[in-house]
Amino acid sequence: MAELISSRPTVALPNTLRRYRRLWFLGLGVILVLLLRVSLADLETFPAAWNLHLRQPVDAFRSWVIGHQNSHWLFVFGFTPLSRAIDGMLRGIENVLLALPWPFLFVVATLLGLRWGGRQTGAVVAGCVLALGVLGLWTASMQTLALMGVAVFISLLIGIPLGILAARHDRLEAALRPLLDAMQTMPAFVYLIPVVLFFGIARVPAVIATVIYALPPAIRLTSAALRQVPETVREAGLSFGSTSWQLLRKVELPLAMPGIIAGINQTIMMALGIVVIAALVGAGGLGREVVVGLQRLRVGQAFEAGQAIVCLAILLDRLSHAAAVARMEHLRSQRHRRRTTSSWTARLPRLLQSHGWLLLGLGLTAVIWLWHLFVTDLSTFPAAWRLSLREPVDALVAWARDNLYEIGNTGLGAGPLSDFITLTFLNPLRTFLQSWLPWPALVLIVAGVAWSAAGWRLAVGAALGMVALGLLNMWEQSLDTLSQVIVAVLLSVVIAIPVGIVAAKRPRFELVLRPVLDFFQTIPPFVYLVPVIMLFNIGRVPGIIASVIYALPPAIRLTTLGLRQVEAESIEAARAFGSTPTQMLLKVELPLAMPMIMLGVNQAVMMVLSMVIIAGLVGGGGLGLEAVIGLAKNETGRGVEAGLAIVILAMILDRITQGWAVRYKPGAKTKR
């Protein structure tokens, strides 16, 4: 032990010098650029002469697309038939859902909840279905459900076979991995811009964008589930003479089904998230209600649609999760159940006893259809059951703006808080990045941070990415967005890490916190803006507040998980040396949990960036506003420039934070 302790300085000192040598180079470079700033005023802003003017060729290409949609083979035999097929499928499902009696859908959803998840799941599902009608949004909900159904069906039709192939071919998985990483890195907003270029403004581009956005989890989780099938099981199947197809169908897929269903659950939730955003390109449904409410400051209308979206999200999440659990339990019971050759008459009493609820459901369904066909039309939800929330919410908003914007002369309220965040954090940081700090210094700082996180390759990529933001003529807008992301991430981390520590130390607190985090993770990101603008009106601050709320659940969960994964031996050793609880937390637990905490910071950064972009709808400014204007005014070139800038900024932030997470892993420092 003494030799080990005495040898530490000789090993740690060179590693420390190597680690901080990059920071010394970074500091010297920044000082040099700042000294040149006095004499070179052109360094304050990115040179306008370097603009690539990408907007003009993109707009020219859009004009070519419009002029050749009915004649060019690419559209005649490609995009147009695909668009018609998707539109026909969408209209067919929508017409069926709207024609079915609403009690029939209610009974079917409730029975599925009871069958898969028990009474609690059945009650939650029944309440969510009723809420869609009580809020007066039954038709809009069915339109959204139809769009989601088509998008999820296409995603799974592509994703599950690709996942199977990726599980069997390592080269294919290696080729798909960077593509899937890029698809999951991009904020949902970005997918709409190129899709609109080829499919126009309608529901079809919304379906295409949703498919692209929801595809990665279907591929990843299918491949991961199949790779986790024990090799001994495969060998046993081959030893019995099974072909490759039989092995897949009868052995691998049944064992991997829980993981595949989990991928379906993630695909459904991601599809619901972008379906709302897709309302910007004419998707309709609940998303349109939210967008119109936000754009016209009809908070009550947006709030109602937001509640319906939450109910639909909870409904689909509970059903898909319950289906995964039920499938897993079915497979377990099937392994231990003996097959019997008893006759149907012998099994009938047992069937009636175990599935009486199913027979009751079939009876109710028959009554509903007879009533629908011969008594009265049940395809529309009863208007008398309508519970309007618009007027109370609008009245509450008016009251909040009059009474909570500034509470007396105390200096407290939404207005002072908004001013404090804007004047203390947002404006100074944006001014510092845009006007005071020379652009080469900022490029050098970002490159230095990337170098410190993951080496020179990432540093070069980050520097080129920052320069590309200027070449796209999005320098100032990117820095505006970056300032908002920095402020929101700092606020998220300041809240999430202490809460995660308390949750790791207090099981009862975590038990209370868990359903709250589950609820927030179920809500699509669009919905977070609705309650925030009730207090803060429009601007950058609502986007910041919504971003913090949106990013808190993963940051808290991963902090708690990281602390709970610390080995008990390390804690016992620290306690044996007389460490206090605070010393153990600061010097043992937090350092060992840092990789997981940094992964939570990575998730927070990406979720904040996504929300800040969406906040362009409510005056958030930056790249989000540019993307919204490009979509709303059919300025495709402007939207493409903003979309590329969003992707570049997202990839820089994602790679840097991932590099930090890898750097803090045990043994990572010694390898560098």
C-alpha positions in Angstrom: 0.0 0.0 0.0 2.8 2.4 0.9 4.5 1.7 -2.5 1.3 2.4 -4.3 0.7 5.7 -2.5 4.3 6.8 -3.1 4.1 6.0 -6.8 1.0 8.1 -7.4 2.7 11.5 -7.8 5.1 10.3 -10.4 2.2 8.9 -12.5 -0.4 11.6 -11.9 1.9 14.7 -12.5 2.7 14.0 -16.2 -1.0 13.0 -16.8 -2.1 16.3 -15.2 0.4 18.3 -17.3 -0.8 16.6 -20.4 -4.4 17.2 -19.5 -4.0 20.9 -18.9 -1.5 21.5 -21.7 -4.4 21.9 -24.1 -6.0 24.5 -21.9 -2.7 26.5 -21.8 -2.6 26.5 -25.6 -6.3 27.5 -25.7 -5.7 30.4 -23.3 -2.7 31.6 -25.2 -4.6 31.5 -28.4 -7.6 33.4 -27.0 -5.3 36.1 -25.5 -3.6 36.5 -28.9 -6.9 37.0 -30.6 -8.2 39.4 -28.0 -5.1 41.5 -28.4 -5.6 41.6 -32.1 -9.2 42.7 -31.5 -8.2 46.3 -30.7 -6.6 46.8 -34.1 -8.7 44.4 -36.2 -12.4 45.5 -35.9 -13.4 43.1 -38.6 -13.0 40.2 -36.2 -16.1 41.3 -34.2 -18.5 39.7 -36.6 -18.2 36.9 -39.1 -17.3 38.3 -42.5 -20.4 38.7 -44.7 -18.3 38.2 -47.8 -17.8 34.6 -46.8 -21.5 33.8 -47.1 -22.0 30.7 -49.3 -25.4 32.1 -50.5 -26.9 28.6 -50.2 -30.4 30.1 -50.1 -30.5 31.1 -53.8 -29.7 27.7 -55.3 -32.1 25.9 -52.9 -34.9 28.3 -53.8 -34.1 27.8 -57.5 -34.2 24.0 -57.0 -37.6 24.4 -55.3 -38.9 26.3 -58.3 -37.6 23.5 -60.5 -39.4 20.9 -58.3 -42.7 22.8 -58.6 -42.3 23.1 -62.4 -41.5 19.5 -62.9 -43.7 17.7 -60.5 -46.1 16.5 -63.2 -43.4 15.6 -65.8 -40.1 14.4 -64.4 -39.7 10.7 -63.9 -38.5 11.1 -60.3 -41.9 12.5 -59.3 -44.1 10.6 -61.8 -42.7 7.2 -60.8 -41.3 8.0 -57.3 -42.6 10.7 -55.0 -46.1 11.1 -56.5 -47.1 7.4 -56.3 -45.6 7.2 -52.8 -47.5 10.3 -51.7 -50.7 8.9 -53.1 -50.3 5.6 -51.4 -49.6 7.2 -48.0 -52.4 9.6 -48.4 -54.8 6.8 -49.4 -53.8 4.8 -46.4 -54.1 7.8 -44.1 -57.6 8.7 -45.4 -58.8 5.1 -45.1 -57.7 4.7 -41.5 -59.0 8.2 -40.6 -62.4 7.4 -42.1 -62.7 4.1 -40.3 -61.8 5.7 -36.9 -64.3 8.5 -37.4 -67.0 6.1 -38.6 -66.7 3.7 -35.7 -69.0 4.3 -32.7 -67.0 6.0 -30.0 -68.3 3.6 -27.3 -66.8 0.8 -29.3 -63.4 2.4 -29.3 -63.8 3.1 -25.6 -64.7 -0.6 -24.8 -61.9 -2.0 -27.0 -59.2 0.3 -25.4 -60.4 -0.4 -21.9 -60.5 -4.2 -22.4 -57.0 -4.2 -23.8 -55.8 -2.2 -20.8 -57.5 -4.6 -18.5 -56.2 -7.7 -20.3 -52.6 -6.5 -20.5 -52.1 -4.3 -17.5 -54.9 -5.0 -15.0 -57.4 -2.8 -13.4 -55.2 0.2 -12.9 -54.1 0.3 -16.5 -57.7 -0.3 -17.6 -58.9 2.6 -15.5 -56.2 5.0 -16.8 -56.9 4.0 -20.4 -60.7 4.5 -20.0 -60.2 7.9 -18.4 -57.9 9.0 -21.2 -60.3 7.9 -24.0 -63.2 9.7 -22.3 -61.1 12.8 -21.8 -60.5 13.1 -25.6 -64.3 13.4 -26.1 -65.1 15.4 -23.1 -62.6 18.1 -24.2 -64.5 18.3 -27.5 -61.5 17.1 -29.5 -62.6 13.6 -30.6 -62.4 14.3 -34.3 -59.0 15.9 -34.0 -57.7 13.1 -31.8 -58.8 10.5 -34.3 -57.0 12.4 -37.1 -53.8 12.5 -35.0 -54.2 8.8 -34.2 -54.7 7.9 -37.9 -51.5 9.9 -38.8 -49.6 8.2 -36.0 -50.9 4.8 -37.0 -49.7 5.2 -40.6 -46.3 6.6 -39.5 -45.7 3.9 -36.9 -46.7 1.2 -39.3 -44.3 2.4 -41.9 -41.5 2.9 -39.3 -41.9 -0.7 -38.0 -42.3 -2.1 -41.5 -38.8 -0.6 -42.3 -37.2 -0.6 -38.8 -37.8 -4.2 -37.7 -36.4 -5.9 -40.8 -33.4 -3.5 -40.8 -32.9 -4.3 -37.1 -33.0 -8.1 -37.9 -30.4 -7.6 -40.6 -28.3 -5.4 -38.4 -28.3 -8.1 -35.7 -27.1 -10.7 -38.2 -24.5 -8.6 -40.1 -22.0 -6.6 -38.1 -20.9 -4.5 -41.1 -24.5 -3.4 -41.7 -24.8 -2.4 -38.1 -21.5 -0.5 -38.2 -22.8 1.3 -41.3 -26.1 2.2 -39.8 -24.7 3.3 -36.4 -23.5 6.8 -37.5 -26.6 7.4 -39.6 -28.9 6.5 -36.6 -26.8 8.7 -34.3 -27.2 11.6 -36.7 -31.0 11.0 -37.0 -31.4 10.9 -33.2 -29.2 14.0 -32.7 -31.2 16.2 -35.0 -34.1 18.1 -33.4 -37.4 17.1 -34.7 -37.9 20.5 -36.4 -35.2 19.8 -38.9 -36.9 16.8 -40.5 -39.7 18.9 -41.8 -37.6 21.2 -44.0 -36.2 18.8 -46.6 -39.4 16.7 -46.7 -41.5 19.8 -47.6 -39.2 20.4 -50.5 -40.2 17.1 -52.2 -43.8 16.5 -50.8 -45.1 20.0 -50.4 -47.5 21.2 -47.6 -50.0 18.5 -46.5 -50.3 15.5 -44.3 -48.0 13.3 -46.4 -44.8 15.2 -45.6 -45.8 15.0 -41.9 -46.0 11.2 -42.2 -42.6 11.1 -43.9 -41.0 13.3 -41.4 -42.5 11.3 -38.5 -41.3 8.0 -40.1 -37.7 9.4 -40.3 -37.8 10.7 -36.7 -39.3 7.6 -35.2 -37.3 5.0 -37.1 -34.0 4.8 -35.0 -35.5 3.2 -31.9 -37.2 0.5 -33.9 -33.9 -0.4 -35.6 -31.7 -0.1 -32.5 -33.9 -2.0 -30.0 -34.7 -4.8 -32.5 -31.1 -5.3 -33.2 -30.1 -5.1 -29.5 -32.9 -7.6 -28.5 -31.8 -10.2 -31.0 -28.2 -9.8 -30.1 -29.1 -10.6 -26.4 -30.6 -14.0 -27.3 -28.2 -16.5 -25.6 -25.9 -18.3 -28.0 -26.7 -21.6 -26.4 -30.3 -21.3 -27.4 -29.3 -20.7 -31.0 -27.0 -23.7 -30.9 -29.8 -25.9 -29.5 -32.1 -24.8 -32.4 -29.4 -25.5 -35.0 -28.7 -28.9 -33.4 -32.3 -29.9 -34.0 -32.0 -29.2 -37.7 -33.7 -25.7 -37.8 -33.0 -23.6 -40.8 -32.0 -20.0 -40.5 -35.6 -18.8 -41.1 -37.0 -21.3 -38.6 -34.4 -20.3 -36.0 -35.4 -16.7 -36.5 -39.2 -17.2 -36.5 -39.5 -19.9 -33.7 -36.5 -19.1 -31.4 -35.0 -15.7 -31.8 -38.0 -13.5 -32.4 -40.1 -14.9 -29.5 -37.2 -14.5 -27.1 -36.5 -11.0 -28.4 -40.1 -9.9 -28.5 -40.1 -8.0 -25.2 -37.2 -5.8 -26.5 -38.9 -5.4 -29.8 -42.2 -4.3 -28.2 -40.1 -1.8 -26.1 -38.8 -0.5 -29.4 -42.4 -0.2 -30.6 -43.3 1.8 -27.5 -40.4 4.2 -28.1 -41.4 4.5 -31.8 -45.0 5.4 -30.8 -43.9 8.1 -28.3 -41.4 9.7 -30.7 -44.0 9.7 -33.4 -46.5 11.4 -31.2 -43.8 14.1 -30.4 -43.2 15.1 -34.0 -46.8 14.7 -35.1 -47.6 17.8 -33.2 -44.7 19.7 -34.7 -45.8 18.5 -38.1 -48.9 20.6 -37.8 -46.7 23.4 -39.1 -46.8 21.8 -42.6 -50.6 21.1 -42.6 -50.8 17.9 -40.6 -54.0 18.9 -38.9 -55.4 17.2 -35.8 -54.4 18.1 -32.3 -51.2 19.7 -33.4 -53.0 22.2 -35.4 -55.1 23.2 -32.4 -51.9 23.8 -30.4 -50.1 25.7 -33.1 -53.1 28.0 -33.8 -53.6 28.6 -30.1 -49.9 29.5 -29.6 -49.7 31.7 -32.7 -52.8 33.6 -31.9 -52.2 33.6 -28.1 -55.4 31.7 -27.5 -54.0 29.9 -24.5 -57.2 28.2 -23.6 -57.4 26.6 -27.0 -53.8 25.5 -26.9 -54.3 24.2 -23.3 -57.2 22.0 -24.2 -55.4 20.5 -27.2 -52.3 20.1 -25.0 -54.3 18.1 -22.4 -55.8 15.9 -25.2 -52.2 15.2 -26.4 -51.1 14.3 -22.9 -54.1 11.9 -22.6 -53.3 10.4 -26.0 -49.7 10.0 -25.0 -50.5 8.4 -21.7 -53.0 6.1 -23.4 -50.6 4.8 -26.0 -47.7 4.6 -23.5 -49.6 2.6 -21.0 -51.0 0.2 -23.6 -47.7 -0.4 -25.4 -45.8 -0.8 -22.1 -48.5 -3.2 -20.7 -48.4 -5.2 -24.0 -44.6 -5.6 -23.6 -45.0 -6.8 -20.0 -47.9 -9.1 -20.9 -45.9 -10.6 -23.7 -42.9 -11.3 -21.5 -45.1 -13.0 -18.9 -46.8 -15.0 -21.6 -43.5 -16.3 -22.8 -42.4 -17.2 -19.3 -45.6 -19.1 -18.6 -45.5 -20.8 -22.0 -42.1 -22.3 -21.2 -43.5 -24.0 -18.1 -47.0 -24.9 -19.3 -47.6 -28.4 -20.5 -49.6 -28.9 -23.6 -52.8 -30.8 -23.1 -55.0 -32.6 -25.6 -58.3 -31.9 -23.8 -61.3 -31.3 -25.9 -63.1 -28.0 -26.4 -66.0 -29.0 -24.2 -63.6 -29.9 -21.4 -61.8 -26.5 -21.7 -65.0 -24.4 -22.0 -65.7 -24.0 -18.2 -62.1 -23.0 -17.6 -62.3 -20.6 -20.5 -65.5 -19.0 -19.2 -64.0 -18.6 -15.7 -60.7 -17.1 -16.8 -62.0 -14.9 -19.7 -65.4 -13.8 -18.4 -64.4 -10.2 -18.8 -63.7 -10.9 -22.5 -67.2 -12.3 -23.0 -68.7 -9.3 -21.2 -66.8 -7.1 -23.6 -68.0 -8.9 -26.6 -71.6 -8.6 -25.3 -71.2 -4.8 -24.8 -69.7 -4.5 -28.3 -72.7 -6.2 -29.8 -75.1 -4.0 -27.9 -73.1 -0.9 -29.0 -73.3 -1.8 -32.7 -77.0 -2.7 -32.6 -77.7 0.7 -30.9 -75.5 2.5 -33.5 -77.2 0.8 -36.4 -80.8 0.9 -35.4 -81.3 3.5 -32.7 -78.9 6.5 -33.0 -75.6 7.5 -34.5 -72.7 7.0 -32.1 -69.9 8.0 -34.5 -69.6 11.5 -32.8 -69.0 12.1 -29.2 -72.1 13.6 -27.4 -71.9 17.4 -27.5 -73.8 17.6 -24.2 -70.8 15.9 -22.4 -68.5 18.7 -23.6 -66.4 20.3 -20.8 -64.9 23.5 -22.1 -61.6 24.6 -20.5 -61.0 27.5 -22.9 -63.0 30.1 -21.1 -61.7 29.3 -17.6 -58.1 29.0 -18.8 -58.3 32.3 -20.7 -59.8 34.0 -17.6 -57.0 32.4 -15.5 -54.4 33.8 -18.0 -55.9 37.2 -17.8 -55.9 37.1 -14.0 -52.3 35.8 -13.9 -51.1 38.6 -16.1 -52.8 41.2 -14.0 -51.8 39.8 -10.6 -48.8 37.5 -11.0 -46.8 39.5 -13.5 -45.7 41.6 -10.6 -47.0 40.9 -7.1 -47.5 44.3 -5.5 -44.3 46.2 -4.9 -42.3 43.2 -3.7 -40.3 42.8 -6.9 -41.5 39.2 -7.2 -43.6 37.7 -10.0 -43.3 36.4 -13.5 -42.3 39.8 -14.9 -39.4 40.4 -12.6 -38.2 36.8 -13.0 -38.4 37.1 -16.8 -36.5 40.4 -16.6 -33.9 39.0 -14.3 -33.2 36.0 -16.6 -33.2 38.2 -19.6 -31.0 41.1 -18.3 -28.7 39.0 -16.1 -28.1 35.9 -18.2 -29.5 36.0 -21.7 -28.7 39.5 -23.0 -25.2 39.7 -21.5 -24.3 36.2 -22.8 -25.7 36.9 -26.3 -23.9 40.3 -26.5 -20.7 38.7 -25.3 -20.9 36.0 -28.0 -22.2 38.1 -30.8 -20.5 41.5 -30.4 -17.7 41.5 -27.8 -15.9 38.2 -28.4 -14.2 38.0 -31.8 -15.4 35.2 -33.9 -12.0 33.5 -34.3 -11.7 33.5 -30.5 -15.1 31.7 -30.2 -14.1 29.2 -32.8 -10.8 28.6 -30.9 -12.6 28.3 -27.6 -15.1 25.7 -29.0 -12.2 23.8 -30.6 -10.3 23.9 -27.3 -13.3 22.5 -25.3 -13.7 19.8 -28.0 -10.0 19.0 -27.8 -10.2 18.7 -24.0 -13.2 16.5 -24.3 -12.3 14.0 -27.0 -9.0 14.9 -28.7 -7.8 16.8 -31.8 -10.1 15.1 -34.3 -13.2 16.4 -32.6 -11.4 19.8 -32.1 -10.9 20.1 -35.9 -14.5 19.0 -36.6 -15.9 21.5 -34.0 -13.9 24.3 -35.5 -15.0 23.6 -39.0 -18.6 23.3 -37.8 -18.4 26.7 -36.2 -17.0 28.2 -39.3 -19.8 26.5 -41.3 -22.3 28.4 -39.2 -20.9 31.6 -40.5 -20.7 30.4 -44.1 -24.4 29.6 -43.9 -25.1 33.2 -42.9 -26.4 31.9 -39.6 -23.7 33.1 -37.3 -25.7 35.6 -35.1 -28.8 33.4 -35.0 -26.6 30.4 -34.0 -25.0 32.4 -31.2 -28.4 33.5 -30.0 -29.5 29.9 -29.9 -26.3 28.9 -28.2 -26.7 31.5 -25.5 -30.2 30.2 -24.7 -28.9 26.6 -24.6 -26.1 27.5 -22.2 -28.4 29.3 -19.8 -31.1 26.5 -19.9 -28.6 23.7 -19.5 -26.9 25.5 -16.5 -30.3 25.9 -14.8 -31.2 22.3 -15.5 -28.0 21.0 -14.1 -28.2 23.2 -11.0 -31.7 21.8 -10.3 -31.2 18.2 -11.5 -28.0 17.1 -9.8 -29.1 18.1 -6.2 -32.6 16.5 -6.8 -30.9 13.4 -8.2 -28.6 13.2 -5.1 -31.5 13.5 -2.7 -33.5 10.8 -4.7 -30.5 8.5 -4.5 -30.2 9.0 -0.8 -33.9 9.0 0.1 -35.9 6.0 -1.4 -39.2 7.5 -0.3 -38.5 10.8 -2.0 -37.6 8.9 -5.2 -40.9 6.9 -4.9 -42.8 10.1 -4.8 -40.7 11.7 -7.6 -40.9 8.7 -10.0 -44.5 9.2 -11.2 -43.9 12.9 -11.7 -40.9 12.2 -13.9 -42.8 9.5 -15.7 -45.5 12.1 -16.4 -43.1 14.7 -17.7 -41.3 12.2 -19.9 -44.6 11.1 -21.5 -45.6 14.7 -22.5 -44.5 15.6 -26.1 -42.1 18.6 -26.0 -44.6 20.9 -27.8 -47.0 20.9 -24.9 -44.5 22.3 -22.4 -44.9 25.8 -24.0 -48.6 26.0 -23.3 -48.6 26.5 -19.6 -45.4 28.6 -19.6 -46.7 31.3 -21.9 -49.7 31.7 -19.5 -47.3 33.5 -17.1 -44.4 34.7 -19.3 -46.2 35.6 -22.5 -43.9 35.3 -25.5 -40.2 35.7 -26.0 -37.0 33.8 -25.1 -37.8 33.2 -21.4 -40.8 30.9 -22.0 -38.5 28.7 -24.2 -35.9 28.7 -21.4 -38.4 27.7 -18.7 -40.0 25.0 -20.9 -36.5 23.7 -21.8 -35.5 23.4 -18.2 -38.7 21.4 -17.4 -38.3 19.2 -20.4 -34.6 18.4 -19.7 -35.0 17.7 -15.9 -36.4 14.1 -16.0 -33.4 12.4 -17.8 -30.8 14.5 -15.9 -32.4 13.6 -12.5 -32.8 9.9 -13.4 -29.3 9.4 -14.7 -27.8 11.2 -11.6 -29.7 9.0 -9.3 -28.8 5.9 -11.3 -25.1 6.9 -11.4 -25.0 7.3 -7.6 -26.8 4.0 -7.0 -24.4 2.1 -9.2 -21.4 3.1 -7.1 -20.0 -0.1 -5.6 -20.6 -0.7 -2.0 -17.0 -1.6 -1.4 -15.8 1.9 -2.4 -18.3 3.5 0.1 -17.3 1.1 2.8 -13.6 1.8 2.3 -14.2 5.5 2.5 -16.3 5.1 5.6 -13.5 2.9 7.2 -11.0 5.8 6.7 -13.3 8.1 8.7 -14.9 10.0 5.8 -18.0 12.1 6.7 -21.1 11.7 4.5 -20.3 15.0 2.7 -16.7 13.8 2.0 -17.9 10.5 0.7 -20.4 12.2 -1.6 -17.9 14.8 -2.9 -14.7 12.6 -3.1 -16.0 9.1 -3.7 -19.6 8.9 -5.0 -19.9 11.8 -7.3 -16.5 11.1 -9.0 -17.5 7.5 -9.6 -21.0 8.5 -10.8 -19.6 11.2 -13.1 -19.8 9.2 -16.3 -23.6 8.6 -15.8 -24.1 12.2 -14.7 -22.3 13.5 -17.8 -24.6 11.3 -19.9 -27.5 13.0 -18.2 -25.9 16.4 -19.1 -25.6 15.2 -22.7 -29.3 14.3 -22.7 -30.2 17.6 -21.1 -28.2 19.5 -23.8 -29.9 17.8 -26.7 -33.4 18.1 -25.2 -32.8 21.8 -24.4 -31.6 22.5 -27.9 -34.7 20.7 -29.3 -37.0 22.8 -27.1 -35.2 26.1 -27.8 -35.7 25.5 -31.5 -39.5 24.8 -31.0 -39.7 28.0 -28.9 -39.2 29.9 -32.1 -43.0 29.6 -32.5 -43.4 31.9 -29.4 -40.8 34.4 -30.2 -37.7 32.5 -29.0 -35.6 33.9 -31.8 -32.4 32.4 -33.1 -32.4 29.4 -35.4 -35.8 28.3 -34.3 -37.4 31.5 -35.6 -35.5 31.2 -38.9 -36.8 27.6 -39.3 -40.4 28.7 -38.5 -40.3 31.6 -41.0 -38.8 29.3 -43.6 -41.7 26.8 -43.2 -44.5 29.4 -42.7 -43.5 31.6 -45.7 -42.4 28.7 -48.1 -38.8 30.2 -48.0 -37.2 26.8 -48.4 -33.7 28.2 -48.8 -33.9 30.0 -45.6 -35.3 26.9 -43.8 -32.5 24.7 -45.2 -29.8 27.1 -44.0 -31.4 27.2 -40.6 -31.8 23.4 -40.6 -28.2 22.8 -41.5 -27.1 25.2 -38.8 -29.3 23.4 -36.2 -27.8 20.1 -37.2 -24.2 21.4 -37.0 -24.8 23.0 -33.6 -26.5 19.9 -32.3 -23.6 17.6 -33.5 -21.0 19.8 -31.9 -22.8 19.9 -28.5 -23.6 16.2 -28.6 -20.1 15.1 -29.4 -18.5 17.4 -26.8 -20.8 16.2 -24.0 -20.4 12.6 -25.1 -16.7 13.0 -25.0 -17.0 14.3 -21.4 -19.0 11.3 -20.4 -16.4 8.9 -21.9 -13.6 10.8 -20.4 -14.9 10.3 -16.9 -15.2 6.5 -17.2 -12.8 4.5 -15.0 -9.5 4.0 -16.9 -10.4 6.5 -19.6 -7.8 9.1 -18.4 -4.9 6.7 -18.4 -5.7 5.6 -22.0 -5.6 9.1 -23.3 
